[in-house]
Each structure stands twice: as structure tokens, then as C-alpha cells.
Amino acid sequence: MSCVAIIGSGGVMGSILKQVIPTYDWISDVAGITLHPTQDNEYLSLDHVQKPIDVIIDFSTPSALKATLTYAAQHHIPRLS
């Protein structure tokens, strides 16, 4: 099973992905990264996620790009945007 992290999960596209991704049986978990985490499985940054992340989907702002790229490179995680 896979864990998908969605950067910008509080936005329009991120919200849609949070609803659609769990419908795939090969994905076990979705970690939403948002500036205002209010629900289970929502986090302020990738560093706060306690489970192994298999892929990062980025629908955030350009200002978050450097941190996301750095995290993905350091942890050898594929990233889509």
C-alpha cells in the first residue's frame, strides 16, 4: 500500500485529490500538507508526517517549491506538480 502526500491540500485541487485518491485500493493513506491543518491526516509540513511517504503531489504556491524539492530529494521520494 502507498501513502500519498498532497502539498496544498487545503486548496481547490488538493481538496479534490483528498476525496478521489482514497477510492483507489492500492493507496492506503493520504497526508494533506496545509497551512491550517484541522483534520486527521493534515500536517503543517512534510517533516510532521510520521508515516513513510511514497509520492508527493504538489499543488502549492511557488514559495513552497524549494522546501518541497529539498525534502523529496533528501528522502528519495518522487514528486509531481
N, C-alpha and C positions, 0 to 999 in steps of 0.2 A: 504494500500500500504506500501511497505517496502523500506528502504534505506540501501544499502549495501556499506560498506567502504572496499576498496581494498588497503591494505598496500603493497607498492611496485608496484604501478600501472604503473610505467614507464618501468618495466622490461618486459620480453617476456610473461610470464604467466599473469601478471597483465594487459598487453595490450590486450591480447586475452579476458580475463574476461570483460574488459571495453566494448568490442564490443558485446559479447554474452549476458551478463546479461540483458541489456535493452530490449532484444527481449521477455522476459517474462513479461506478462501483469500484474502480481501481484507485480512487483518491480517498484517502482515509480522513484527511483533515485539511482545513483552510485556516491560515493565520492571517488575520487582517492587520495591516500596519496603517495607523491613522493618527492624526494629531490629537484626537479626542476619543480615546478608547473607552467605551461604555458597556460593551458586551463581552461575554466569554469569547475567547479566541481573538480578541483585539488587543493590540500592543502598540506602544509608543514608538518602538524601533525594532529592527531585526534582532538586535542584541538582547531584547527581553523575551524572545521566543525560546522556550525551554525544550522544544522537540526538534528533531532533525528536519531541516527544510530540504526538499528535493528540487524545487524550482521556484524562482521568483518572477512574478508578473508585475511590471511596474507601470502604473497609471498615475504617477505622482507629478509633481512640478519639477522644472529644471533644477531648482535649488537643491533638491534631494538626490539628484543623479550621482554626484560624486560619492556620497556615503553608500548608496546602493551598489554602485560598481565596485567600490573598495571591499565591501562585505562579501559580495558574490565572488570576487577574485580570491580573497583570502580563504574562503571556505569551499572553493571549487564548486559553486552552485550555478547552474545555467540561469540566465536572466533574459526575460522577454519584455519588450515595451512597445 
